[in-house]
């Protein structure tokens, strides 16, 4: 079967935010009523909708994960990560109080390394879980590797990537992507990934040097202003320097980072293979910029609406008695929490919808595929969801 003709693309998405809105609203209400526990089942409903509206060639994707699996993943995180870390903090404080500062330092360093290891394990097992619950023609993906070795690779490669003032970060990111995907499969076929990191260095250097150049120029402006205009010139130069540095950090640097990530995703996905299939990702920097500005705009709009509602209800006005600020009524805090939590919860779902739509719209595949040769994957199916990935707030696409 050929893929990707001029008239049709291999991937398409025909979802509508108006169809998703009732699902998100119901999920949010049930999550509030259940104090957040329904969230795991809500994510499952959301993914089932997104997957069912995504077509690859001649069939739609199917999400087969369950809320119970995500909930078990959450409990696993509590048991193996947060409880031990909480207890170790008390041990470290006790060591410091008893004068064993060196041992406390070793303990904190160990915790730092453990965090990197757990982060790598979370990324790997999150991808493995999502592939194992994604079905196409009844066939799923997965991995025979539990990811423990990848956790160590993630630890040392991330640390090495920070060497030479962070200039090895592109190598680290590229190497980890390749190692991760080369251990994944779909049906009987293994993924193959062989990206090159050298071509990413130019954009990475632009991102890397933007704040440095801005700081040097700012210092030069301050010195020149002070030399030419005395104290008044120095103040004017200082103000201009502050504007320049802040603009570089909050405007130029994010744009440069988007330019780097746009090139990164094109290189990573463009070198990904699955048997006779090859993949392509077409999003450019301007496409990422439009996506991010739209997502930020949604959050800004929600905060503005929440503030307007709070003002109409009288809970956003400051009390006349300053002491009342230190002890606000519980009812007021609850109302403010609901006013903010409800719209933010809805926006999070719409942002995930926009991200998924963006990803599918720019994803393409080419080559030949023989449906008769596809057999079910023999990789083991994990019994719990990506609890670590969710707890560490990692993932993206």
Buried (B, 14 or more C-beta within 10 A) or exposed (E): EEBBEEEEBBBBBEBEEEEBBEBBBEBBBBBBEEEEBBBBBBBBBBBBBBBBBBBBBEEBBBBBBBBBBBBBBBEBBEEEBEEEEEEBEEEBEEBBEEEBEEBBEEBBEEBEEBBBBBBBBBBBBBBBBBBBBBBBBEBBBBBEBBBEBBBBBBBBBBBBBEEEEEBBBBBBBBBBBBBBBBBBBBBEBBBBBEBEBEEBBEBBBBBBEBBEEBBEBBEEBBEEBBEEEEEEBBBBBBEBBEEBBEEBBEEBBBBBBBBBBBBBBBBBBBBBBBBEBBBBBEBEBEBBBEBBEEBEEBBEEBBEEBEEBBEEEEBBEEEEEEEEEEEEEEEBEEBBEEBBBBBBBBBBBBBBBBBBBBBBBBBBBBBEBEEEEBEEBEBEEBEBBBBBBBBBEBEEE
